[in-house]
Amino acid sequence: MEQIKTTKPLYKACAKLRTCLAMIAAGMFFGTQQAASQPANAIPVDLRCNYQTTPLCIASTPNLSWKTQTKEKGWLQSAYRILVATSQEKLNKGRADVWDSGKTIGGTSVSILYQGQKLQPRRSYWWKVCIWDNKGRLSKWSKPTFFETSMLTPTEWSATWIGHTDAIGSADLQQIKWIWLPAQNAFDVPRKTIAWFRKTLNIEHLPQTAYIQTTVRGDYELYVNGAVIDKKDKGWQSFERQDLLPYLHKGENNIEVKVNAARTASFTRDTRKTLSGSYAGFAGILVVEDHQERRTYPTSEGQWACRPDNASNWETATVSCTLDDPRMGLNPGPLVAPAILLRKNFVLNKPIKAARLYATALGSYEMFVNGQRTGEDYFTPEFTNYNKRIIYQTYDVTRLLHEGENAIGSLLGDGWYGSPLGWNGENDLFEGQSNKLIAELHVTFTDGTTVTIPTDGSWKTAISPILKSEIYSGEYYDARLEQEKWNEPSFNDVHWRYAEPMGNDYTRLSPQNTAPVRAFTRLSPKHIHKTPDNRWIIDMGQNLAGITELRLKGEAGTAVVMRFAERLATPDSIYTDNLRNATAKDCYVLKGGEATYRQHFTFHGFRYIEVSGYPGVLSDNDVTALVLSSVGNKTGRVETSSDIVNRMYSLGIWGQLGNFISVPTDCPQRDERLGYTGDGQVFWRTGSYNFDIASFTHKWMNDIKDEQTTEGGVTNTAPAVPMNNRKNGSPGWEDAAVIVPWSSWMQFGDKSIITENWQAMTHFMNYVIRNSKGYNRDGGYLGDWLCIDKTTPNGIISNSLWAMMAEMMKQMAQATGHTTEATAYEALHDSIAKTFQRTFVKADGTVGSGSQTCYALALYAGLIPDNLKKAVTDKLVKAIEANQWHLTTGFLGTPRLLFALSQNGRTDVAYRLLTNETFPSWGYMVRQGATTWWEHWDSDKSDPKMNSFNHYSFGAVAEWMYRAMAGINTTPEAPGYKEIIISPVFDTTGRLTSAKGEYESVYGKIVSEWKIRDNKNVTLRVTIPANTTAKVQLPVGASFTKSNDTIRAQQLKAGSHRFKIRL
């Protein structure tokens, strides 16, 4: 098999010529405008640049778009004119000093590439557009809007990375050794040996702070005075800090660690493979701090007592080796360090015209100017492979500055970068250095002069009240450590130390190209009750991802603990087993008086909250959940006559909100929260109906490209966490490299998602070709994940997806002028199909093992010859009937199952599966009280070791709701719904009597709504947005009642339409 070579797209070579010919044909020249006899009854609205409104971080060629507002039916655009200027004043006067497109013939109003003068860094550019309709009438100009460029090259940065080395933590780390039972060799420990380690504290009064940092080789549980406060399984590699203040009392306190020896407890440092052996150990340090004294109890000689599980007498533990001994596997790394404060005062002695703050961190940060936070973002910078890309943010801080003395500050914690990640809790994924910040404040004065305030060694730093700020473990906030007005000019920082310069590497800095994580909505509790032991159990009524606001009042030193869970174990306890190594616990220590606490650098997946130590009575008004997400612009809606189906749709919306947080995470609660490529590719079309994820797609595709292997393979997660995921992935996961860009292009008409990723996509496709034998792709190692019928050959899956990708590549190649490649990918598809038929399809229509996934994928991918489609479809139906009319498919088969049925004449079976309410089905989850989709079809009964109750993959069924049930589709010839296909499939079984789908496309809102009366007559209402055309295509067996024959298709113009249909 030959690899497919990439050629220069013809559309680029001819772009200028086509533009000139279009202008000549229109009788126009740049800078001129012909008057129309009548004004167009339309105006451009909702102007976007790179699919964002007024973005401040443009570094690539601007991609412009707009919608058309008009009441005129059938309105179509025939031409447009774009003006771009360096100021709003110039634009208002018609002085387009950087670009005047002239009258450009074309009906497209999305993905219009800027073609003006070279853009300058850190500049505002104002633009507007006018349009002509297909009758030659000219519209009014749109309202002006703007975009801003960012730093366009690394050399434009001048700031220094700054931070703070945790000297105390480094000194503590030097004291720690691995310890074990004295009578046993720590490197020859029988499996399942249980050892206990104890430190006893006698205290006369509660200390200011008390905490323990622990790591083990094996499984462990941490007890304080007999109560379990933390546990980890054998895979966890890093130190974890647990604050003990909420659990201590005056007198004797016992801190105990139970270690269960387990094989394969760590990994080799060079190859990252499992480190075999019978080793076990405990390492850590207990710290007790008062105002006058700091006491440490490290795991070193003579410090800790120990005993075997079957003994009662305690003896002194012995040191087995140093902390970095390779026989214990990975170095557990640095101790958990507090978040830090950074600040600087400066003077501005002129009136201010504009100010922009460019900032990012290795760690997670918040910025402040004169005491005010600069944005509403969470977990900045975005989650990426920080070894390759660090995204910086831009803030307009003009209104926060004034003449005279000003202050700029930052709160810098761990976040994604500084937290142990993955189920192994690896701490060395990214550099492994201290957290650090880089920022530049650029101020322009009214006289045209400028000044830059960069991060450098003149900034000062101190410890913050946040003593722990980890993604999985949670946050510990001690309000007694607050320094009032620390980020204001009047603050005296004489006792602060100077920040440490940490280099000037700008090569990985990349501007933000998507919406940040923000609070999407707020929820109040549905129910609160107090347990007999004075804890509070709060039910938010909805599984979500986010943080909380807790209002409280109490004495100084009062410690309030919040734990989070998706389900209850009993009415008085939360269920946390499925969180695995994610502790998911926050603690707030009052400084005295009233307070409101909101987490800064962690988030949780939860429905239930357990609160302990709360002073007083906890009411509904005292707690609020903030729902966080990277996607807040909802664009889709589904509503039917079925309450079950409506609730299914709601589950999908909440699942996407909770999992699209910087990356499309698999789940938001346990020790993963990773960007699984398989989950993403099956859901991307659904996700792009639900929300506007055009810019989010660009961001995640950068993550995928950053992880692409030298061979061309794509990883199973992007960013690739844990470390052993930095390798070629499995079919169905790695295929996101093609399926995600194609889905986004189809949905948003965004050619730039193709051009930006073309090289990566072709590299991946050639990698697949090289590693396949005779057009038969290897099946990989994951298969139809979490399916019920496990008989599906992986090769069925891998080759079906390969054929689908070949067709997608052909379509994208045609759209971008890669004509040679388009022909090659068409031939590749044909070769894959022929090999698939020879290998997997029998003469009687049996495909592979005969599983539902085998039939569904083969039909959906177009791999079945026409003469066998009915036989294959019949066998699919029989496979469903054999399972009592229930599905048996997994992550990869499920999204295509209903399509395979409805596209081949068995819509009745599709609706039967959709509306089932018994296991296994979507309706079963709903009936069991789910508010987001589960990871398993039976998560209510599954193994807690891998059991998420917020896992969006099975929610990909909503694509069928939009595209088949409501029938809202587009075409590869005119993607982005420039051309709309309305092709609903009606439920003739009586399960659904009505369905409505709405989608706010890049051209405007599309509506398709049908109602069935008497099982024979259907009313169909359709709304088509301006500047689009549509075709209504009815299913076989349905026809328009006004027709004298069996006409099943009609062309539509923009506007609202109503049809009567007979079945």
Secondary structure as the mmCIF struct_conf table of DSSP 4:
data_model
#
loop_
_struct_conf.conf_type_id
_struct_conf.id
_struct_conf.beg_label_comp_id
_struct_conf.beg_label_asym_id
_struct_conf.beg_label_seq_id
_struct_conf.end_label_comp_id
_struct_conf.end_label_asym_id
_struct_conf.end_label_seq_id
HELX_LH_PP_P HELX_LH_PP_P1 GLU A 2 THR A 6
HELX_RH_AL_P HELX_RH_AL_P1 LEU A 10 ALA A 13
TURN_TY1_P TURN_TY1_P1 CYS A 14 CYS A 14
HELX_RH_AL_P HELX_RH_AL_P2 ALA A 15 ALA A 25
TURN_TY1_P TURN_TY1_P2 ALA A 26 GLY A 27
TURN_TY1_P TURN_TY1_P3 PHE A 30 GLY A 31
HELX_LH_PP_P HELX_LH_PP_P2 GLN A 34 ALA A 36
BEND BEND1 SER A 37 GLN A 38
STRN STRN1 PRO A 39 PRO A 39
BEND BEND2 ASN A 41 ASN A 41
STRN STRN2 ILE A 43 CYS A 49
TURN_TY1_P TURN_TY1_P4 ASN A 50 TYR A 51
STRN STRN3 GLN A 52 GLN A 52
BEND BEND3 THR A 53 THR A 54
BEND BEND4 LEU A 56 LEU A 56
STRN STRN4 ILE A 58 ILE A 58
BEND BEND5 SER A 60 SER A 60
STRN STRN5 ASN A 63 GLN A 69
TURN_TY1_P TURN_TY1_P5 LYS A 73 GLY A 74
STRN STRN6 GLN A 77 ALA A 85
BEND BEND6 THR A 86 SER A 87
HELX_RH_AL_P HELX_RH_AL_P3 GLN A 88 ASN A 92
TURN_TY1_P TURN_TY1_P6 LYS A 93 GLY A 94
BEND BEND7 ASP A 97 VAL A 98
STRN STRN7 TRP A 99 ASP A 100
BEND BEND8 LYS A 103 LYS A 103
STRN STRN8 THR A 104 ILE A 105
BEND BEND9 GLY A 107 GLY A 107
BEND BEND10 VAL A 110 SER A 111
STRN STRN9 ILE A 112 LEU A 113
BEND BEND11 GLY A 116 GLN A 117
HELX_LH_PP_P HELX_LH_PP_P3 LYS A 118 GLN A 120
TURN_TY1_P TURN_TY1_P7 PRO A 121 ARG A 122
STRN STRN10 SER A 124 ASP A 133
TURN_TY1_P TURN_TY1_P8 ASN A 134 LYS A 135
BEND BEND12 GLY A 136 GLY A 136
HELX_LH_PP_P HELX_LH_PP_P4 ARG A 137 ARG A 137
STRN STRN11 LEU A 138 LEU A 138
HELX_LH_PP_P HELX_LH_PP_P5 SER A 139 PRO A 144
STRN STRN12 THR A 145 GLU A 148
STRN STRN13 THR A 149 THR A 149
BEND BEND13 THR A 153 THR A 153
HELX_RH_3T_P HELX_RH_3T_P1 PRO A 154 GLU A 156
STRN STRN14 ILE A 162 GLY A 163
HELX_RH_AL_P HELX_RH_AL_P4 ALA A 167 GLN A 175
STRN STRN15 LYS A 177 TRP A 180
TURN_TY1_P TURN_TY1_P9 PRO A 182 ALA A 183
BEND BEND14 GLN A 184 GLN A 184
TURN_TY1_P TURN_TY1_P10 ALA A 186 PHE A 187
STRN STRN16 ASP A 188 ASP A 188
HELX_LH_PP_P HELX_LH_PP_P6 VAL A 189 PRO A 190
TURN_TY1_P TURN_TY1_P11 ARG A 191 LYS A 192
STRN STRN17 ILE A 194 ILE A 203
BEND BEND15 GLU A 204 HIS A 205
BEND BEND16 GLN A 208 GLN A 208
STRN STRN18 THR A 209 ARG A 217
BEND BEND17 GLY A 218 GLY A 218
STRN STRN19 ASP A 219 VAL A 224
TURN_TY1_P TURN_TY1_P12 ASN A 225 GLY A 226
STRN STRN20 ALA A 227 LYS A 232
TURN_TY1_P TURN_TY1_P13 LYS A 234 GLY A 235
BEND BEND18 SER A 238 SER A 238
STRN STRN21 GLU A 240 ASP A 243
HELX_RH_3T_P HELX_RH_3T_P2 LEU A 245 TYR A 247
BEND BEND19 LYS A 250 LYS A 250
STRN STRN22 GLY A 251 ASN A 260
BEND BEND20 ARG A 263 THR A 264
BEND BEND21 SER A 266 SER A 266
STRN STRN23 PHE A 267 PHE A 267
TURN_TY1_P TURN_TY1_P14 ARG A 269 THR A 271
STRN STRN24 THR A 274 THR A 274
BEND BEND22 GLY A 277 GLY A 277
STRN STRN25 SER A 278 SER A 278
STRN STRN26 GLY A 281 GLU A 289
BEND BEND23 HIS A 291 GLN A 292
STRN STRN27 ARG A 294 PRO A 298
BEND BEND24 THR A 299 SER A 300
TURN_TY1_P TURN_TY1_P15 GLU A 301 GLN A 303
STRN STRN28 ALA A 305 PRO A 308
TURN_TY1_P TURN_TY1_P16 ASP A 309 ASN A 310
STRN STRN29 GLU A 315 THR A 316
STRN STRN30 THR A 318 THR A 322
TURN_TY1_P TURN_TY1_P17 LEU A 323 ASP A 324
HELX_RH_3T_P HELX_RH_3T_P3 PRO A 326 MET A 328
BEND BEND25 LEU A 330 LEU A 330
BEND BEND26 PRO A 334 PRO A 334
HELX_LH_PP_P HELX_LH_PP_P7 LEU A 335 VAL A 336
STRN STRN31 ILE A 340 LEU A 348
BEND BEND27 LYS A 350 LYS A 350
STRN STRN32 ILE A 352 LEU A 362
BEND BEND28 GLY A 363 GLY A 363
STRN STRN33 SER A 364 VAL A 369
TURN_TY1_P TURN_TY1_P18 ASN A 370 GLY A 371
STRN STRN34 GLN A 372 ARG A 373
BEND BEND29 THR A 374 THR A 374
STRN STRN35 TYR A 378 TYR A 378
BEND BEND30 PHE A 379 PHE A 379
STRN STRN36 THR A 380 THR A 380
BEND BEND31 PRO A 381 PRO A 381
HELX_LH_PP_P HELX_LH_PP_P8 GLU A 382 PHE A 383
TURN_TY1_P TURN_TY1_P19 TYR A 386 LYS A 388
STRN STRN37 ILE A 390 ASP A 396
HELX_RH_3T_P HELX_RH_3T_P4 THR A 398 LEU A 400
BEND BEND32 GLU A 403 GLU A 403
STRN STRN38 GLY A 404 GLY A 413
HELX_RH_AL_P HELX_RH_AL_P5 GLY A 415 GLY A 418
BEND BEND33 SER A 419 SER A 419
STRN STRN39 LEU A 421 LEU A 421
TURN_TY1_P TURN_TY1_P20 GLY A 422 GLY A 425
STRN STRN40 GLU A 426 GLU A 426
BEND BEND34 ASN A 427 ASN A 427
BEND BEND35 LEU A 429 PHE A 430
STRN STRN41 LYS A 436 PHE A 445
TURN_TY1_P TURN_TY1_P21 THR A 446 ASP A 447
BEND BEND36 GLY A 448 GLY A 448
STRN STRN42 THR A 450 PRO A 454
TURN_TY1_P TURN_TY1_P22 GLY A 457 SER A 458
STRN STRN43 LYS A 460 ILE A 463
BEND BEND37 PRO A 465 PRO A 465
STRN STRN44 ILE A 466 GLU A 470
TURN_TY1_P TURN_TY1_P23 ILE A 471 SER A 473
STRN STRN45 GLY A 474 ASP A 478
HELX_RH_3T_P HELX_RH_3T_P5 ALA A 479 LEU A 481
TURN_TY1_P TURN_TY1_P24 GLU A 484 ASN A 487
BEND BEND38 GLU A 488 GLU A 488
TURN_TY1_P TURN_TY1_P25 PRO A 489 SER A 490
TURN_TY1_P TURN_TY1_P26 VAL A 494 HIS A 495
BEND BEND39 TRP A 496 TRP A 496
STRN STRN46 ARG A 497 TYR A 498
HELX_LH_PP_P HELX_LH_PP_P9 ALA A 499 ALA A 499
STRN STRN47 GLU A 500 PRO A 501
TURN_TY1_P TURN_TY1_P27 THR A 507 ARG A 508
STRN STRN48 LEU A 509 PRO A 511
BEND BEND40 THR A 514 THR A 514
HELX_LH_PP_P HELX_LH_PP_P10 ALA A 515 PRO A 516
STRN STRN49 VAL A 517 VAL A 517
STRN STRN50 ARG A 518 LEU A 523
BEND BEND41 LYS A 526 LYS A 526
STRN STRN51 HIS A 527 LYS A 530
TURN_TY1_P TURN_TY1_P28 PRO A 532 ASP A 533
BEND BEND42 ASN A 534 ASN A 534
STRN STRN52 TRP A 536 GLY A 554
TURN_TY1_P TURN_TY1_P29 ALA A 556 GLY A 557
STRN STRN53 ALA A 559 ALA A 565
BEND BEND43 GLU A 566 GLU A 566
STRN STRN54 ARG A 567 THR A 570
TURN_TY1_P TURN_TY1_P30 PRO A 571 ASP A 572
STRN STRN55 SER A 573 TYR A 575
HELX_RH_3T_P HELX_RH_3T_P6 ASP A 577 LEU A 579
TURN_TY1_P TURN_TY1_P31 ARG A 580 ASN A 581
STRN STRN56 LYS A 585 VAL A 589
BEND BEND44 GLY A 592 GLY A 592
STRN STRN57 GLY A 593 ARG A 598
BEND BEND45 HIS A 600 PHE A 601
STRN STRN58 HIS A 604 SER A 612
BEND BEND46 GLY A 613 GLY A 613
BEND BEND47 GLY A 616 GLY A 616
HELX_RH_3T_P HELX_RH_3T_P7 ASP A 620 ASP A 622
STRN STRN59 VAL A 623 SER A 629
BEND BEND48 SER A 630 SER A 630
STRN STRN60 LYS A 634 LYS A 634
STRN STRN61 GLY A 636 THR A 640
BEND BEND49 SER A 641 SER A 641
HELX_RH_AL_P HELX_RH_AL_P6 ASP A 643 ASN A 659
STRN STRN62 PHE A 660 PHE A 660
BEND BEND50 ILE A 661 VAL A 663
STRN STRN63 PRO A 664 PRO A 664
BEND BEND51 ASP A 666 ASP A 666
BEND BEND52 PRO A 668 ASP A 671
STRN STRN64 TYR A 676 TYR A 676
HELX_RH_AL_P HELX_RH_AL_P7 THR A 677 ASN A 690
STRN STRN65 PHE A 691 PHE A 691
HELX_RH_AL_P HELX_RH_AL_P8 ALA A 694 GLU A 707
TURN_TY1_P TURN_TY1_P32 THR A 710 GLU A 711
BEND BEND53 GLY A 712 GLY A 712
BEND BEND54 ASN A 716 ASN A 716
STRN STRN66 THR A 717 THR A 717
BEND BEND55 ALA A 718 PRO A 719
BEND BEND56 PRO A 722 PRO A 722
HELX_RH_3T_P HELX_RH_3T_P8 MET A 723 ASN A 725
BEND BEND57 ARG A 726 LYS A 727
TURN_TY1_P TURN_TY1_P33 PRO A 731 ASP A 735
HELX_RH_AL_P HELX_RH_AL_P9 ALA A 736 PHE A 748
TURN_TY1_P TURN_TY1_P34 LYS A 751 LYS A 751
HELX_RH_AL_P HELX_RH_AL_P10 SER A 752 ARG A 770
TURN_TY1_P TURN_TY1_P35 ASN A 771 ASN A 771
STRN STRN67 LYS A 773 LYS A 773
TURN_TY1_P TURN_TY1_P36 GLY A 774 TYR A 775
STRN STRN68 ASN A 776 ASN A 776
BEND BEND58 TYR A 781 TYR A 781
BEND BEND59 ASP A 784 ASP A 784
TURN_TY1_P TURN_TY1_P37 TRP A 785 LEU A 786
BEND BEND60 ILE A 788 ILE A 788
TURN_TY1_P TURN_TY1_P38 LYS A 790 THR A 791
HELX_RH_AL_P HELX_RH_AL_P11 ASN A 794 ALA A 815
TURN_TY1_P TURN_TY1_P39 THR A 816 GLY A 817
HELX_RH_AL_P HELX_RH_AL_P12 THR A 819 PHE A 840
STRN STRN69 VAL A 841 VAL A 841
TURN_TY1_P TURN_TY1_P40 ALA A 843 ASP A 844
BEND BEND61 GLY A 845 GLY A 845
STRN STRN70 VAL A 847 VAL A 847
TURN_TY1_P TURN_TY1_P41 GLY A 848 SER A 849
HELX_RH_AL_P HELX_RH_AL_P13 GLN A 852 TYR A 860
TURN_TY1_P TURN_TY1_P42 ALA A 861 GLY A 862
BEND BEND62 ILE A 864 ILE A 864
HELX_RH_3T_P HELX_RH_3T_P9 ASP A 866 LEU A 868
HELX_RH_AL_P HELX_RH_AL_P14 LYS A 869 ALA A 882
TURN_TY1_P TURN_TY1_P43 ASN A 883 TRP A 885
TURN_TY1_P TURN_TY1_P44 PHE A 891 GLY A 893
HELX_RH_AL_P HELX_RH_AL_P15 THR A 894 SER A 902
TURN_TY1_P TURN_TY1_P45 GLN A 903 GLY A 905
HELX_RH_AL_P HELX_RH_AL_P16 THR A 907 THR A 915
BEND BEND63 THR A 918 SER A 921
HELX_RH_AL_P HELX_RH_AL_P17 TRP A 922 ARG A 927
TURN_TY1_P TURN_TY1_P46 GLN A 928 GLY A 929
BEND BEND64 THR A 931 THR A 932
BEND BEND65 GLU A 935 HIS A 936
TURN_TY1_P TURN_TY1_P47 TRP A 937 LYS A 941
BEND BEND66 SER A 942 SER A 942
HELX_RH_3T_P HELX_RH_3T_P10 PRO A 944 MET A 946
BEND BEND67 PHE A 949 PHE A 949
HELX_RH_3T_P HELX_RH_3T_P11 TYR A 952 ALA A 956
HELX_RH_AL_P HELX_RH_AL_P18 VAL A 957 TRP A 960
HELX_RH_PI_P HELX_RH_PI_P1 MET A 961 MET A 965
BEND BEND68 ALA A 966 ALA A 966
STRN STRN71 ILE A 968 THR A 970
STRN STRN72 THR A 971 THR A 971
TURN_TY1_P TURN_TY1_P48 PRO A 972 GLU A 973
STRN STRN73 ALA A 974 ALA A 974
TURN_TY1_P TURN_TY1_P49 PRO A 975 LYS A 978
STRN STRN74 GLU A 979 ILE A 982
TURN_TY1_P TURN_TY1_P50 THR A 988 THR A 989
BEND BEND69 GLY A 990 ARG A 991
BEND BEND70 THR A 993 THR A 993
STRN STRN75 SER A 994 GLU A 1000
BEND BEND71 VAL A 1002 TYR A 1003
STRN STRN76 LYS A 1005 ARG A 1013
TURN_TY1_P TURN_TY1_P51 ASP A 1014 LYS A 1016
STRN STRN77 ASN A 1017 ILE A 1024
TURN_TY1_P TURN_TY1_P52 ALA A 1026 ASN A 1027
STRN STRN78 THR A 1029 GLN A 1033
HELX_LH_PP_P HELX_LH_PP_P11 LEU A 1034 PRO A 1035
TURN_TY1_P TURN_TY1_P53 VAL A 1036 GLY A 1037
STRN STRN79 SER A 1039 PHE A 1040
TURN_TY1_P TURN_TY1_P54 THR A 1041 LYS A 1042
BEND BEND72 SER A 1043 ASP A 1045
STRN STRN80 ALA A 1049 LEU A 1052
BEND BEND73 ALA A 1054 ALA A 1054
STRN STRN81 GLY A 1055 ARG A 1062
#
